[in-house]
Amino acid sequence: MQVIKKFLDLSETALSVVCVLSFAAMFVLGIATVVFRFIIESSLAFPDELIRYLFIWMISLGSAVALRRNLHAAIGVVVSHLPLALHRTAVVSATLLGMVFFVLILINGLRLTLRVQPQISPALEISMAWVYGAIPVGMAFLILYSLELTVKQLRAPAAELLSEGQ
């Protein structure tokens, strides 16, 4: 179990680094776009497209990081009014329903990624599969982290489930 936790910690760190680097690149490219357009009076073709694609990847991977850190918005009012014996059932059910949603998006995201593989982006001239690949990759991490969260929810005392926001 310790090896799995280390792997999940490492993957979360890697995703966080990718998100931070993506944001930094988006920031620099945004400034470069403005400088080239208004100061040098010559626009670049690729930054707008690359910013958009980096944003898609950042959101997809950042969602998984947020889930692992338990930062997603949750409405605990309903669960808090349930009897203590039903807290675990409600919280685990919500996590499992989320996981079912992630699996459906993963499957359809894979189909879509394979379908757009021959398409080439206009400015960067890369396969659109690289862009659409953010969907199944992000969903895979969301499923992985949801499994971990489910295990935590099943092991935690019922009274602690809401205090942790789970």
Backbone as CSV, one residue per row, in Angstrom:
resi,resn,N_x,N_y,N_z,CA_x,CA_y,CA_z,C_x,C_y,C_z
1,MET,0.831,-1.203,0.000,0.000,0.000,0.000,0.866,1.253,0.000
2,GLN,2.009,1.175,0.661,2.909,2.319,0.740,3.468,2.667,-0.645
3,VAL,3.723,1.652,-1.469,4.241,1.873,-2.825,3.194,2.596,-3.664
4,ILE,1.948,2.201,-3.507,0.861,2.847,-4.258,0.738,4.304,-3.840
5,LYS,0.791,4.571,-2.542,0.693,5.948,-2.063,1.851,6.791,-2.589
6,LYS,3.057,6.214,-2.609,4.212,6.946,-3.138,4.021,7.266,-4.617
7,PHE,3.504,6.278,-5.367,3.238,6.497,-6.784,2.211,7.601,-6.979
8,LEU,1.130,7.572,-6.192,0.089,8.593,-6.310,0.621,9.972,-5.919
9,ASP,1.438,10.028,-4.873,2.053,11.296,-4.473,2.956,11.831,-5.585
10,LEU,3.748,10.940,-6.165,4.658,11.338,-7.247,3.880,11.810,-8.473
11,SER,2.808,11.087,-8.804,2.006,11.487,-9.962,1.333,12.836,-9.724
12,GLU,0.862,13.060,-8.505,0.244,14.360,-8.183,1.266,15.483,-8.310
13,THR,2.471,15.240,-7.815,3.531,16.246,-7.919,3.858,16.522,-9.382
14,ALA,3.971,15.468,-10.174,4.271,15.636,-11.598,3.169,16.424,-12.305
15,LEU,1.920,16.100,-12.010,0.800,16.831,-12.620,0.815,18.298,-12.195
16,SER,1.123,18.544,-10.936,1.184,19.927,-10.444,2.281,20.707,-11.166
17,VAL,3.432,20.073,-11.348,4.542,20.725,-12.054,4.144,21.029,-13.500
18,VAL,3.502,20.069,-14.158,3.051,20.289,-15.532,2.063,21.451,-15.595
19,CYS,1.152,21.517,-14.631,0.169,22.610,-14.599,0.847,23.959,-14.387
20,VAL,1.793,24.018,-13.473,2.507,25.277,-13.207,3.308,25.697,-14.428
21,LEU,4.014,24.755,-15.046,4.790,25.079,-16.246,3.882,25.510,-17.395
22,SER,2.731,24.855,-17.518,1.769,25.254,-18.550,1.284,26.677,-18.321
23,PHE,0.970,26.984,-17.078,0.510,28.338,-16.764,1.600,29.365,-17.048
24,ALA,2.833,29.053,-16.664,3.952,29.976,-16.913,4.154,30.177,-18.411
25,ALA,4.082,29.094,-19.170,4.234,29.203,-20.623,3.092,30.022,-21.225
26,MET,1.874,29.807,-20.732,0.738,30.585,-21.226,0.937,32.070,-20.942
27,PHE,1.437,32.379,-19.761,1.674,33.768,-19.369,2.712,34.419,-20.279
28,VAL,3.832,33.735,-20.464,4.913,34.271,-21.310,4.444,34.420,-22.749
29,LEU,3.730,33.415,-23.259,3.222,33.496,-24.628,2.198,34.620,-24.778
30,GLY,1.381,34.821,-23.764,0.410,35.916,-23.809,1.096,37.277,-23.876
31,ILE,2.130,37.450,-23.068,2.884,38.706,-23.103,3.590,38.860,-24.445
32,ALA,4.180,37.777,-24.946,4.868,37.834,-26.240,3.894,38.204,-27.351
33,THR,2.689,37.677,-27.288,1.676,38.006,-28.296,1.366,39.496,-28.294
34,VAL,1.185,40.051,-27.099,0.894,41.487,-26.984,2.073,42.315,-27.477
35,VAL,3.277,41.943,-27.063,4.472,42.686,-27.489,4.615,42.654,-29.007
36,PHE,4.495,41.494,-29.586,4.639,41.394,-31.036,3.527,42.126,-31.773
37,ARG,2.318,42.058,-31.268,1.189,42.660,-31.971,1.196,44.182,-31.876
38,PHE,1.507,44.738,-30.688,1.354,46.177,-30.499,2.661,46.956,-30.493
39,ILE,3.760,46.343,-30.150,5.027,47.073,-30.102,5.832,46.828,-31.374
40,ILE,5.986,45.580,-31.746,6.759,45.246,-32.950,5.883,45.351,-34.196
41,GLU,4.573,45.359,-34.009,3.576,45.454,-35.079,3.675,44.314,-36.089
42,SER,3.911,43.134,-35.561,3.941,41.911,-36.356,3.410,40.803,-35.466
43,SER,2.373,40.130,-35.911,1.789,39.114,-35.030,2.372,37.735,-35.315
44,LEU,2.421,36.949,-34.256,2.870,35.568,-34.362,1.654,34.678,-34.580
45,ALA,1.829,33.606,-35.321,0.695,32.741,-35.651,0.402,31.713,-34.564
46,PHE,1.431,31.207,-33.910,1.233,30.043,-33.046,0.850,30.312,-31.598
47,PRO,1.185,31.465,-30.972,0.936,31.568,-29.526,-0.523,31.417,-29.112
48,ASP,-1.447,31.998,-29.857,-2.857,31.900,-29.463,-3.313,30.442,-29.423
49,GLU,-2.914,29.693,-30.423,-3.298,28.286,-30.490,-2.622,27.485,-29.370
50,LEU,-1.350,27.726,-29.147,-0.621,27.000,-28.107,-1.163,27.335,-26.721
51,ILE,-1.506,28.590,-26.488,-2.098,28.991,-25.203,-3.399,28.215,-24.972
52,ARG,-4.213,28.124,-26.003,-5.492,27.417,-25.904,-5.262,25.939,-25.569
53,TYR,-4.313,25.314,-26.243,-4.051,23.888,-26.021,-3.441,23.639,-24.646
54,LEU,-2.547,24.515,-24.218,-1.966,24.387,-22.876,-3.049,24.557,-21.806
55,PHE,-3.981,25.464,-22.061,-5.080,25.683,-21.117,-5.935,24.417,-20.975
56,ILE,-6.214,23.767,-22.094,-7.009,22.540,-22.070,-6.305,21.474,-21.232
57,TRP,-5.005,21.293,-21.458,-4.249,20.305,-20.692,-4.170,20.688,-19.212
58,MET,-3.966,21.970,-18.950,-3.852,22.423,-17.567,-5.153,22.161,-16.796
59,ILE,-6.281,22.442,-17.411,-7.574,22.209,-16.762,-7.803,20.718,-16.537
60,SER,-7.488,19.917,-17.531,-7.705,18.477,-17.426,-6.856,17.851,-16.325
61,LEU,-5.582,18.198,-16.292,-4.688,17.637,-15.276,-4.911,18.304,-13.913
62,GLY,-5.205,19.594,-13.932,-5.450,20.322,-12.686,-6.694,19.831,-11.962
63,SER,-7.681,19.359,-12.713,-8.882,18.800,-12.090,-8.537,17.565,-11.266
64,ALA,-7.637,16.759,-11.796,-7.220,15.557,-11.062,-6.461,15.941,-9.787
65,VAL,-5.590,16.929,-9.896,-4.843,17.385,-8.711,-5.824,17.920,-7.667
66,ALA,-6.794,18.705,-8.118,-7.780,19.266,-7.192,-8.596,18.166,-6.517
67,LEU,-8.946,17.114,-7.260,-9.694,16.013,-6.659,-8.847,15.324,-5.592
68,ARG,-7.586,15.081,-5.894,-6.720,14.397,-4.920,-6.534,15.243,-3.672
69,ARG,-6.482,16.554,-3.837,-6.306,17.444,-2.685,-7.641,17.817,-2.047
70,ASN,-8.714,17.247,-2.559,-10.057,17.481,-2.039,-10.445,18.960,-2.101
71,LEU,-10.168,19.585,-3.239,-10.439,21.006,-3.406,-11.658,21.287,-4.280
72,HIS,-12.299,20.248,-4.790,-13.486,20.471,-5.607,-14.637,20.935,-4.717
73,ALA,-15.496,21.739,-5.296,-16.656,22.231,-4.552,-17.560,21.064,-4.176
74,ALA,-18.076,21.113,-2.977,-18.983,20.066,-2.510,-20.077,20.716,-1.676
75,ILE,-21.241,20.158,-1.765,-22.355,20.651,-0.967,-22.645,19.591,0.097
76,GLY,-22.181,19.846,1.309,-22.303,18.875,2.385,-23.535,19.056,3.236
77,VAL,-24.399,20.011,2.874,-25.579,20.292,3.690,-26.491,19.078,3.766
78,VAL,-26.720,18.433,2.634,-27.621,17.277,2.616,-27.043,16.157,3.463
79,VAL,-25.762,15.872,3.267,-25.127,14.777,4.002,-25.079,15.090,5.492
80,SER,-24.843,16.334,5.840,-24.744,16.689,7.261,-26.080,16.522,7.990
81,HIS,-27.183,16.561,7.245,-28.491,16.367,7.872,-28.920,14.901,7.915
82,LEU,-28.133,14.036,7.324,-28.435,12.608,7.374,-27.968,12.036,8.708
83,PRO,-28.545,10.919,9.121,-28.028,10.252,10.323,-26.567,9.847,10.089
84,LEU,-25.814,9.833,11.155,-24.379,9.530,11.076,-24.111,8.206,10.356
85,ALA,-25.000,7.248,10.526,-24.830,5.932,9.900,-24.892,6.003,8.369
86,LEU,-25.548,7.030,7.837,-25.680,7.158,6.376,-24.622,8.069,5.749
87,HIS,-23.815,8.732,6.556,-22.781,9.629,6.007,-21.879,8.897,5.030
88,ARG,-21.346,7.762,5.478,-20.403,7.018,4.640,-21.066,6.597,3.328
89,THR,-22.299,6.088,3.421,-23.007,5.643,2.222,-23.174,6.789,1.234
90,ALA,-23.565,7.935,1.730,-23.786,9.087,0.860,-22.488,9.565,0.220
91,VAL,-21.435,9.679,1.012,-20.158,10.202,0.509,-19.520,9.224,-0.476
92,VAL,-19.509,7.946,-0.141,-18.929,6.937,-1.038,-19.754,6.829,-2.312
93,SER,-21.069,6.900,-2.191,-21.934,6.846,-3.380,-21.644,8.009,-4.316
94,ALA,-21.459,9.194,-3.762,-21.151,10.364,-4.589,-19.813,10.177,-5.312
95,THR,-18.831,9.649,-4.605,-17.524,9.417,-5.226,-17.629,8.366,-6.325
96,LEU,-18.375,7.296,-6.074,-18.535,6.240,-7.080,-19.310,6.737,-8.302
97,LEU,-20.317,7.575,-8.075,-21.048,8.153,-9.211,-20.130,9.053,-10.040
98,GLY,-19.292,9.811,-9.350,-18.306,10.630,-10.062,-17.377,9.755,-10.884
99,MET,-16.976,8.627,-10.311,-16.077,7.715,-11.017,-16.749,7.134,-12.267
100,VAL,-18.029,6.803,-12.167,-18.764,6.302,-13.331,-18.764,7.369,-14.430
101,PHE,-18.996,8.608,-14.046,-18.959,9.721,-15.002,-17.582,9.817,-15.649
102,PHE,-16.519,9.725,-14.848,-15.152,9.812,-15.383,-14.866,8.679,-16.361
103,VAL,-15.358,7.485,-16.063,-15.153,6.343,-16.961,-15.854,6.585,-18.294
104,LEU,-17.082,7.090,-18.239,-17.817,7.387,-19.481,-17.095,8.441,-20.319
105,ILE,-16.604,9.476,-19.662,-15.869,10.519,-20.383,-14.551,9.967,-20.922
106,LEU,-13.891,9.100,-20.148,-12.646,8.472,-20.613,-12.883,7.682,-21.894
107,ILE,-13.909,6.844,-21.905,-14.206,6.008,-23.072,-14.506,6.879,-24.289
108,ASN,-15.394,7.849,-24.111,-15.750,8.711,-25.236,-14.597,9.634,-25.633
109,GLY,-13.785,10.040,-24.659,-12.612,10.852,-24.963,-11.596,10.091,-25.787
110,LEU,-11.420,8.800,-25.480,-10.521,7.958,-26.285,-11.035,7.829,-27.717
111,ARG,-12.338,7.592,-27.838,-12.935,7.495,-29.180,-12.717,8.780,-29.968
112,LEU,-12.969,9.901,-29.313,-12.812,11.195,-29.978,-11.353,11.458,-30.348
113,THR,-10.444,11.127,-29.448,-9.016,11.337,-29.711,-8.574,10.521,-30.917
114,LEU,-9.025,9.282,-31.002,-8.669,8.451,-32.151,-9.297,8.975,-33.439
115,ARG,-10.503,9.523,-33.334,-11.191,10.038,-34.515,-10.514,11.285,-35.086
116,VAL,-9.973,12.136,-34.221,-9.378,13.389,-34.710,-7.888,13.261,-35.014
117,GLN,-7.350,12.069,-34.859,-5.919,11.869,-35.077,-5.428,12.376,-36.441
118,PRO,-6.166,12.179,-37.534,-5.661,12.671,-38.824,-5.728,14.196,-38.983
119,GLN,-6.515,14.857,-38.139,-6.642,16.316,-38.265,-5.386,17.006,-37.760
120,ILE,-4.985,18.047,-38.452,-3.780,18.799,-38.106,-4.190,20.206,-37.674
121,SER,-3.582,20.689,-36.596,-3.908,22.042,-36.129,-3.335,23.063,-37.119
122,PRO,-4.001,24.202,-37.292,-3.597,25.157,-38.323,-2.220,25.803,-38.101
123,ALA,-1.951,26.289,-36.918,-0.710,27.044,-36.698,0.459,26.154,-36.275
124,LEU,0.214,25.245,-35.343,1.298,24.392,-34.833,1.569,23.187,-35.727
125,GLU,0.592,22.834,-36.547,0.690,21.702,-37.463,1.016,20.397,-36.727
126,ILE,0.297,20.169,-35.628,0.403,18.915,-34.887,-0.936,18.202,-34.988
127,SER,-0.923,16.910,-34.732,-2.167,16.152,-34.747,-3.073,16.653,-33.621
128,MET,-4.345,16.777,-33.924,-5.299,17.215,-32.906,-5.476,16.159,-31.818
129,ALA,-4.959,14.960,-32.054,-5.008,13.928,-31.015,-4.213,14.379,-29.794
130,TRP,-3.159,15.173,-29.993,-2.383,15.680,-28.854,-3.227,16.605,-27.991
131,VAL,-4.122,17.322,-28.609,-4.989,18.237,-27.866,-6.111,17.456,-27.183
132,TYR,-6.808,16.641,-27.952,-7.935,15.885,-27.412,-7.482,14.806,-26.432
133,GLY,-6.220,14.437,-26.482,-5.680,13.450,-25.554,-5.748,13.897,-24.104
134,ALA,-5.912,15.184,-23.893,-6.034,15.708,-22.527,-7.256,15.120,-21.820
135,ILE,-8.287,14.823,-22.581,-9.523,14.304,-21.981,-9.293,12.920,-21.365
136,PRO,-8.852,11.929,-22.148,-8.673,10.611,-21.520,-7.562,10.581,-20.472
137,VAL,-6.504,11.350,-20.669,-5.425,11.367,-19.683,-5.936,11.945,-18.355
138,GLY,-6.619,13.072,-18.432,-7.175,13.687,-17.223,-8.175,12.771,-16.532
139,MET,-9.019,12.114,-17.316,-10.021,11.209,-16.736,-9.354,10.002,-16.086
140,ALA,-8.286,9.504,-16.677,-7.575,8.362,-16.086,-7.048,8.725,-14.695
141,PHE,-6.489,9.927,-14.570,-6.005,10.357,-13.255,-7.167,10.610,-12.295
142,LEU,-8.269,11.147,-12.798,-9.445,11.352,-11.943,-9.975,10.015,-11.427
143,ILE,-9.980,8.992,-12.273,-10.437,7.664,-11.846,-9.484,7.105,-10.795
144,LEU,-8.199,7.221,-11.055,-7.190,6.718,-10.122,-7.320,7.384,-8.753
145,TYR,-7.452,8.706,-8.760,-7.567,9.435,-7.492,-8.918,9.198,-6.825
146,SER,-9.958,8.941,-7.613,-11.267,8.606,-7.040,-11.223,7.255,-6.339
147,LEU,-10.490,6.315,-6.912,-10.319,5.013,-6.254,-9.632,5.192,-4.906
148,GLU,-8.574,6.000,-4.891,-7.876,6.264,-3.636,-8.812,6.932,-2.625
149,LEU,-9.592,7.898,-3.090,-10.523,8.607,-2.213,-11.580,7.653,-1.651
150,THR,-12.058,6.747,-2.481,-13.049,5.772,-2.027,-12.479,4.903,-0.906
151,VAL,-11.245,4.460,-1.067,-10.599,3.649,-0.029,-10.485,4.457,1.267
152,LYS,-10.088,5.726,1.147,-9.987,6.588,2.340,-11.352,6.745,3.007
153,GLN,-12.380,6.948,2.185,-13.723,7.144,2.733,-14.247,5.892,3.412
154,LEU,-13.887,4.743,2.905,-14.337,3.485,3.516,-13.611,3.203,4.828
155,ARG,-12.394,3.704,4.966,-11.602,3.450,6.172,-11.787,4.503,7.257
156,ALA,-12.144,5.716,6.880,-12.254,6.811,7.852,-13.499,6.633,8.726
157,PRO,-13.414,7.096,9.970,-14.617,7.084,10.826,-15.694,7.980,10.210
158,ALA,-16.947,7.579,10.341,-18.060,8.319,9.716,-18.105,9.775,10.153
159,ALA,-17.755,10.064,11.394,-17.810,11.422,11.888,-16.784,12.333,11.200
160,GLU,-15.703,11.761,10.703,-14.635,12.568,10.066,-14.881,12.807,8.581
161,LEU,-15.818,12.107,7.986,-16.027,12.227,6.555,-16.383,13.638,6.126
162,LEU,-17.227,14.314,6.884,-17.647,15.660,6.500,-16.627,16.705,6.936
163,SER,-15.937,16.468,8.025,-14.974,17.476,8.507,-13.817,17.626,7.550
164,GLU,-13.502,16.557,6.788,-12.433,16.631,5.803,-12.958,17.120,4.470
165,GLY,-14.242,17.314,4.331,-14.823,17.753,3.078,-15.009,16.611,2.089
166,GLN,-14.876,15.386,2.569,-15.010,14.245,1.674,-16.447,13.826,1.670
